[in-house]
Amino acid sequence: MCGISLVLDHRGRGGTVLTALARMHTELAHRGPDGEGWLLVDPDFEVRRTSSPPSASPNSLRLAAAFRRLAIQDLSAAAAQPLSSHDGRLWIVHNGEIYNHGELRETLSGWRGGHRFHTASDTEVALAAYREWGTECFARFHGMWAMLIIDLDRGRLVGSRDRLGIKPLFYGVEPGRLSFASEPKALAAAREDGPHLEPRRFVEFLSGLPPQSAALSFFRDVHPVPAGSVFEIDIRDDQVRAPIFHRFWDLAECRPDGAPVPAYDDAVAQFRELLSRAVQSHGGAAVPVGSLLSGGLDTSVIATLLASRQLHPLQCYSIVYDDPEMSEWPYIRAVAAEAKLDSCTHRLTPAEAWGSVDAVVQAQGQPLLGQELIAQYCAYRLARAHGTIVVLEGQGADELLAGMPGYEAAFLQELFRTLRWRDLVTEVRCRARRYHESSLRVLRRYLGPWLRRAPVRPTYRWLAPLIPSGEDAPEAESEQSSDPSLLNRYLFRLVRQTNLPAVLLYQDRGSMAHGVESRVPFLDHRLVEFCFRLPADYKVRYGIRKRILLDAARPMLPSLVANRTDKKTFVSKQGWMPLRHDHADALREMARSRALVESPYIRRDALTPFVEDYLRGRHDDELAMWRLYTASRWLDAFRPN
């Protein structure tokens, strides 16, 4: 929705505070095409608000904030941020959407004399909720948010991030200064000693691993505020202290042994109702709303539910390919025809994808783990080009319901470990029939690496051993699931610690690069809690992944989509982008680039032979070549020390 920047300087140096803030604000220009605002707070807590950068720097400042606006709910100037309470003692900068702001507005209007509202924005409701309930207000919000509240009466800076971490908020600590921003690259750009690379995250990326910690960014000493947390900072304190986070939501409490589990058919009906309500609430905005449509189960059901609640044809946006092994066009066309969608497509070519690398690296502020980020970037651009400001999409369903092929392995492993041989044989045979494979091959794929305890991290001679850096970021008390199901524990880690946090950041940066707000109904917290209270076999059984979603969606989808057995991603085919044949010169130049070969984490003497072996067909590790190339483009663009 927007871009947040804030600097709290305990030395009170006005010039340096505004310099740092201006750097962050500039880095976030893409996040707010509809306006900006600045807030200056001096050591005596006198406040000055401007709609543009201050023309002169005050001698001293304790705190300063800047805001980039993407108008969604209330489009008037009255809802511009930073937004204050009527008495000017509370100020807020807020990125996101509080979907139940209408209900909260009614409650607060009738609460002990009533709050008076002057805008139709959810931000004003959030500020009134804080005034009424303090930090307990965040547990009442339904939605996605990253917000900072300046409480001048209490001398506090209060911050929070939504339960699932859909909206981003990062912080950085320097001598005498604490800063917050919507993206890590903004904080890195504002550091007095310049940006620094985070070694653990960088080496993890080059190894080909998805993020293993939600507490790290690609820049050292720049960390995300933990999802589902709240913090308070004394802005009168003369010392810089890192935030101490307190969790207001505990997903680990949602387990199938914590309450009676509904019968499967009842669970399907409840799931359908929860998802339908989530789509309804996520569809509200004062600007045009559309949907991304990939042709897969997740986006198809979201688009269909959203279209059923609109009086005019829903605009849907899709990326398609010439290669029939990759293109989802037949499924997209079937869903669009069934739900009477107005379908807009963009045909992505390998040449366009290659030419977009630098733009996507700049938007993401980090190297690209997969080529699908380019297709995602193009989908948001397509939506904005057609005047759509808000899009709904299907992120989160795979992590909640074991939608990817590798996720269901935990289910088969548990059957093996608990000696449920009959169930294991049934599952193996079902997969063999469904995916036209031999039972032996299914067993080897799902149980082989687990039984061999195969190492998780690939080894590359050109990758130097990790050089340790400082301690991990302070974080809210680590959540650990004690669910009896191995699959549910695995999915919990995906949702809270590894895959989903990374996916949501990709989504946010890709959409905001084009001034588009992306919404994710599958991550309505009530639906998430419901899913984690279900046993594993409601999610995976008889060779079917996302079983409960499929059965809930089957009545509303074309049979072509409901009965498909493949699983495609945006870009999935080896060799689709012909790195070896069309971009050999660029790869050789990459292997010689100063930014990459002078890194202490790369062995130059081994990197050049690795690249040459690939170009000569001696190995086919295309993904490693892709990671190296995008890492070199990131290093060139951001120049971290």
Secondary structure, DSSP 8 states (H G I E B T S, - for coil): -EEEEEEEETT-BHHHHHHHHHHHHHHTGGG-TT-EEEEEE-TT--EEEESS--SS--SB-SEEEEEEE---S--SGGG-SSEE-TTSSEEEEEEEEETTHHHHHHHHHTSTT----SSS-HHHHHHHHHHHHGGGGGGG--EEEEEEEEETTTTEEEEEE-TT--S--EEEEETTEEEEESSHHHHHHH-TT---B-HHHHHHHHHT---S-TT--SBTTEEE--TTEEEEEETT-SS------EES--GGG--TTSS----HHHHHHHHHHHHHHHHHHHT--SS-EEEE--SSHHHHHHHHHHHTT-SS--EEEEEE-SSTTT--HHHHHHHHHHHT-EEEEEE--HHHHHHTHHHHHHHHTS--S-THHHHHHHHHHHHHHTT--EEE--TTHHHHHT-STTTTHHHHHHHHHTT-HHHHHHHHHHHHHHHT--HHHHHHHHHHHHHHT--SS---TTB------S-----SS------S-HHHHHHHHHHHTSHHHHHHHHHHHHHHTTT-EEE-GGG-HHHHHHHHTS-GGGTSBTTBSSHHHHHHHGGGS-HHHHT------SS--TTSS-HHHH-HHHHHHHHH-HHHHTSTTB-HHHHHHHHHHHHTTS---HHHHHHHHHHHHHHHHH---
